[in-house]
Amino acid sequence: MDKRERISQFVRQIEAAGDLNTENVASHPFYRAYFRCWNDQKYYDAHDVLEQLWLNSDTPDDNFFKGLIQAAGAFVHLQKNFEHPNHTKHSRRLQPAARLFALAEKNLATYGPRHHDLDVAGLLHLLSTTREQIISSEFKTNPWSPATAPKLHLRS
């Protein structure tokens, strides 16, 4: 099963559960799937599922989606680094993570404090704090762990 089929299957499951309401973005199944994946520490899947919404739209929310995708991508780097700290490639993921955090912050900054039921100000604080922890350790300490992984919640 390729990436597109896997994402489509995941979204169909969400739709079957009654989450489909396309009247606003906060109810869109791809948007909601992003947060479900994020909270399950499936950052790569979160990135992929929201990318489907971002790539297939041309709206004033493009940078918002891009920032969320970059945030998930940064946490992919941290997760891989945590899981494989001595691996040749994964041991060098802290600098790319910090760069993605900064890009995500830039793309999300104009959407706060709340946008599409997301506490953007809180997310920006999380991204900035995590980035600063990485930088202040001189890219030697990964602040992420499965036990302390951040959760994102939508609130209307």
Secondary structure as UniProt FT lines:
FT   HELIX           3..16
FT   TURN            17..18
FT   TURN            22..23
FT   HELIX           25..27
FT   HELIX           29..39
FT   TURN            40..41
FT   HELIX           43..55
FT   TURN            60..61
FT   HELIX           62..83
FT   TURN            85..86
FT   TURN            88..89
FT   HELIX           90..92
FT   HELIX           94..108
FT   HELIX           109..111
FT   STRAND          114..115
FT   TURN            116..117
FT   STRAND          118..119
FT   HELIX           120..136
FT   TURN            137..138
FT   HELIX           146..148
//
